[in-house]
Amino acid sequence: MANRRPTPLDRPLPIMSWAMYDFANTIYSAIVVTAFFPKFMARLAGRDLYTGLTQTASMILAGIIVPAAGALADRTGRGKRYLWWLTLACCAATFGIGLVANDAGCDPAKGILAPTSAVVAALLLFGLANLTYQASLVFYNTLLPAVASPHRQGFVSGFGVGLGYLGVVVALPIALYAAAETGAMRVTFLLAGGAFLVSSLPLFFFVRPAVPAQHVQVSCRLVADQFRELGSTLRTLWHTPNVLFFFIGNLLCVDVVNTLIMWTRPYLEGGAGFSEKASGYTLLAMSVTAFVLGMGMGWLTDRLGPKRTLLAAACSMLLCLIVVSATRQKAVILPVILLFGSGGLAGTWTAGRKWLLDIAPPDHVGEFFGLYGVTIKLSVFGCTLFALLADWTGSYRVALVSQLVPLVIGIGFLAAARSRRPDA
């Protein structure tokens, strides 16, 4: 039986510092993407579609950029440096949203909207923040082997996911209070930008990635080479159906996750009849349960394997969508969201990146995470579909039901995939 004792690699300080970046970037995701920006833009412009289109466009652009990013981290040994600059850019753009547009006084029901220039500026900054946030995740994920040995990576990944939701528990009440006291959501973007930056600092101080045997300078030729290698990797997927099925299934399931992250609060208010205050505190409660369940999913990933855990998470989301779309009873919706919704969201990230580490050759972890990043970034069409259906039908419930199709298909592909390890 394999030795399960901690290795010198599994030190508490680097692990905690790595996981703190999950704490930091989930503050951005929860406050900006989930809790406030969709409502902020709806108040400024009176439509959901602008947010959905900007989210989709920024994610597609990220999908174009990130294929070479992971491979560059492998080849240059500068992944942490790239992560630093992307983090700074995301924080600055997030902070900028609160400076260029003011939602105070806007009332779409009365036809009082923000100036077009402010709407466009806020959308551009949101697109930039989302692009740099998404690109940063590739470099962040490649640092996991620098802090945890293989048999502990599932636990550490789950710890990061759980700590991320704990960050929401800390930051979201402050953001909700600030928005209520000032009467404007713009202040929440100022808070999110600052909190993201400060909370990310431990990673840059205490995580020491392995130095590659040979340093390579970044150049246009190197980037072009990485895209050619990506093309070669994509071609080999057709000859490795298990890996192909994983990527397709993960793409479809994460598409649903990304949609739910963006539109949960609008659905709670517009489709389930929650008040603005109740929806905010429901998100907070989801973060608490996701923290606990994220830790549990990490434990399950190490013991049951990433495939079983990821399938359990996807089926948990499926059950949540079916129940929530079928009833308006808050007494039913709330516990289902807190248990099955939170568990599904947390488990998808935890088990997905561990499964990829089982698949990827050790010398090409960054390259595979780059490809993984493509599937994550292109998992955004549901965001626009949800917004289109909500605007077209006037029903958030119809928009939510539409997410059942990609989720069921994704579960089928994941069930057909296999890990290299027989116990995974």
Residue, then its C-alpha position, 0 to 999 in steps of 0.5 A: m500500500a502507498n505511503r500516506r504520510p505527509t511529505p516535505l512537499d505537504r507543508p501547511l504554510p505553502i498549502m494555506s498560501w496557495a488556498m488563499y488565492d481561492f479565498a481571494n478570487t472567489i470574492y471576485s466571482a461571488i461579489v462581482v459575477t454572482a451577487f452584483f454585476p448582473k443586477f448592476m447592469a440591469r439597473l443601468a441598462g434595463r436588460d440582462l442580455y448585455t451582461g450575458l453577451t459580455q460574459t460570453a465574449s470575455m470567456i471566448l477570448a480567454g479560451i483563445i488566450v489560455p491554450a498557450a498560457g499553461a504551456l508557457a508556465d511549463r516552459t518558462g517557469r514564470g507562471k507565478r509572475y504571470l499570475w501576479w500581473l493578471t491578478l493586478a489587472c483584474c483587481a484594477a478593472t474591478f475597482g474601475i467598474g465602481l468608478v465609471a458608473n453609478d447606479a444610484g438613481c437609476d430605475p428601469a421601470k420608470g425609464i431612468l437609465a444610465p448614460t450610454s457611455a457609462v454602460v459601455a465603460a462598465l461592460l468593457l471593464f467587466g469584460l477585462a476583469n473577467l478575462t484576466y480572472q479566467a486567464s489567471l486560473v490556469f497559472y494558479n492551477t499549475l501551482l497545485p503540484a508545487v504545494a501538494s504531493p499527488h495523494r493529497q492533491g484532492f484534499v488540497s484542491g477541496f481545501g482551496v475550494g472550501l476556503g474560497y467559499l469562506g472568503v465569500v462568507v467574510a466579504l459578501p455580508i460587508a458588500l451587502y451592508a455597504a450597498a444597503e447603506t450607500g444605496a448604490m451597488r458601485v461601492t461593492f466593486l471597489l471593495a471586491g477589487g481591494a479584497f481580491l488583491v490583499s487576500s492573494l498576497p500570501l501565494f506570491f510570498f510563500v509558494r515556491p514553484a519548481v524551477p524547470a530544467q531549462h528556462v525559455q524566453v517568451s517570444c512570438r515563435l514560442v507562443a506560435d509553437q504552443f498553439r501548434e502543440l495544442g493543435s497536435t494535442l487536440r488531434t490526439l484526443w480523437h485517439t484517446p476517447n476517455v480523455l476526450f469524453f472527460f473534456i466534453g463532459n466537463l465543458l457541458c457541466v461547467d457551462v451550467v455551473n458558470t450559468l448558475i454562478m451568474w444568474t442565481r440571484p436574478y433567478l431567486e428574485g425574478g423566478a422564485g419570489f425572494s426579496e432582494k435582501a433574502s436573495g443576498y443572504t441566500l448566497l451567503a448561506m450557499s457560501v457557508t454550505a459550499f465551504v463545508l461541502g467543498m472540504g468534504m468533496g476533497w476528502l471524497t475525491d482522494r478516497l472514491g476517486p475524481k470520476r465518482t466525485l465529479l459524477a456525484a456533484a453533477c447529479s447533485m446539480l441536476l437534482c437541484l435544477i429539477v426541484v427548483s424549477a418545479t416549485r416556488q415554495k421557498a421552504v423547499i427551494l432553500p434547503v435544496i439549493l444549500l445542500f445539492g446546489s452548493g455541493g454540486l458547484a463545489g464538487t465540480w471544481t474540486a474533482g475536475r482539476k484532480w481528475l485532470l492531474d491524473i490524466a496529464p503527464p507530469d511534464h505537461v501539466g500546464e499544457f493539459f491545464g491550458l486545454y482544460g482552461v479552454t473547456i472552462k472558458l468556452s463553457v459560457f454559452g449557457c450564460t447568453l442562452f439564459a439571458l436571451l430566454a429570460d428577456w424573450t419569455g419574461s420567465y427566469r424559470v424557462a431560462l433555468v429549465s434550459q440548463l437541464v439539457p447540457l447538464v444531462i448530456g455532460i453527465g453522460f460523457l463523464a460516465a463514459a470517460r475513464s481515468r488512467r488510474p483504476d481506483a479513480 
